[in-house]
């Protein structure tokens, strides 16, 4: 999780300032007997200079939105408009943090008691609660492995917590990868006695680094006129469902990922290799290969090596199933851009890129809310917290909460299978390139290039079940004992890392979050057993933590029994749903918000499915209707040709040509059951909304082209409006005024009167 680009600049600035103040604190403590703050000996001017020199001052200035072109039409890469939810800004807090020193030290750093008890070693908790074997894995009977990988894919659109950019201690130069000494930014995870894999002792640990701080938090608050305040961590990504993992969350990366030689708004693709004549992701231009080489994994000394892939998110190579999803959506962008070019040849490359990006951003919003979240938080939570779209609310902060990023949205780690299935065209085991162990799929882009491409992996994801998270079989060995073993000095334990990260971020304990969600807070073993519906698990947890108050929130959340028809318990259902509620309501460019898309475009977007995206961008010809649900009589395999593709008719930019607009207008009312003539005149800026002709080009004194159509499903004819029909246009707004009487056009007096008022109507 080493940061790159602008994110690296942001965390370096915060690190420089934080460590400068830390060193000042240490020096003043040794020189002066009385207690002094780090900045007591510095003037206000010196504090300002320090903030400028380190680069932190620039990080806390609000951007100037007036210089951003098309700011109300297209998202910027950073979503800096002006700041809420932008990349490289702090995670928000729903509950105040709990640090050992009240400001920045991780919980348990100084072996201080919490609620009168010491916190257990996270590796001990992992060994006692999370461990399972591959043989103990239970398959999910309802949801496919695509649900799991789509969850990871979606998480990489929303959250990325960069580490401190330094791998060495600031005070003594110790390498955090090679030492078990606790010195900033090193936060090694101790190994408990009798560990089944790792040696014990003071020189044995799992190496870990602190998450980078954010400028203006912790002791650096002094430099901005405040008292020291609690350390906050940075989210390198935007908080919006905008496919930042495809397009990038900073301007330079976004530009690099584009094919600037193309006039069709395409994404950059690989120029060396193809996948059955289909596009692959481009390779990174980094000199050092950070991925696992074929030689190391296969012991083939003559194997051809390839670099890592590059995408909008640095974790693109984490596993080959995730890489496949990245590849799929880059292909879909290019497919849509080419299709838009065919119907709008006058559009330039920038318009094609931005419109395609906007369409794919809407895809992910549709897929997440319509298809994914109901499987996770269940229908009851969806109904209570994520019902019909309520509209944009500028007072809602969409920023990602620390508990969501660090705990709740890591629930799917327990739904990952120990093997990634690779299947042939008949959905049977691929004889040439069989299924691969998960731990052998980490950072192996060469498996995509040389071992059959993405089709076998996609087939496996949509037809094989996810792992079911059960209270006695939680985290597979590939994640608990063999995580990244081919690219790390020592294989990691994801469960231990999750709990350690929560403590390092100062997340309150399990009961605090239960109370936040209005749930009961168990006080003893009996009450905890009732919450967990498992007496043995409650006993094991309290043997480690002594009190439910101290249970790490990630562990407590994943241990709860599922809500009805969901795959998380009540706590995580609450936290996840509340986060997505804020994301949707706080997004000015949400696809359902008025003016973002036309009605016809929203209708077209509502019909798109992940299964169809797979069909359009692979050689796969048969798919389940629902890529997230296991095959069943209700979810059978279907031919790709039977699934609706994205209808781009509503994106066609047209002039005032009368009858040629009828089919587009009809599509807007495809679900309206009317059978009457209705006349319409195209005025500024046209049916195309934001992409129509600008008001400055419309002469409101001249008659505009008009047409008539029947509304309803039994349309059989069209006719031009007569010259005697009166129309007016308002060239300064996006509305059309129909001056006809209801008697002439009874559509206004039909059962759809709520949609079509009977008075002279603006639509």
Secondary structure, DSSP 8 states (H G I E B T S, - for coil): ----HHHHHHHHHHHHHHHHHHHHHHHHHHH-SS---TTTTS-HHHHHHHHHHHTHHHHTS---GGGSTTTTTS--SS--SSSTT-TTEE-B-SS----TTSSS--TTTT---BTTB----HHHHIIIIIB--GGG-EEEEEEEHHHHHHHHHHHHHH----B-S-SB-TTT--BTTT-----TTB--EE--TT-SSS--STT-EE--B-B-B-TTSBGGGGGGTS--B---BEE-S-SSSS-HHHH-SSHHHHHHTB-TT-SS--B---SS--BTTB----B---SS--S--HHHHH--TT------B--SSTTTTS-HHHHHHHHHHHHHHHHHHHHHHHH-TT--HHHHHHHHHHHHHHHHHHIIIIIIHHHHHHHHHHHHHS-S-----TTS----BHHHHHTGGGGGGGG--SEE--B-TTSSB-SSS--EEGGGSTT-THHHHHTT-SHHHHHHHHHSEEEE-BTTB-B-HHHHT-BTTTTSSS-B-HHHHHHHHHHHTT---HHHHHHHTT-----SHHHHHHHHT-HHHHHHHHHHHSSGGGS-HHHHHHHS---TTSSS-HHHHHHHHHHHHHHHHT-TT-TTSBTTB-HHHHHHHHT--HHHHHHHHSS--EEESSTTB--BTTB-EEEGGGS----GGGG----S-GGGGHHHHHHHTTT----SEEEEE--TT-TTGGGS--GGG--TTS---EEEEE-STT---EE---TTS-EEE-TTSS-EEE---TTT-GGGGSTTTTTS-SSSEE-
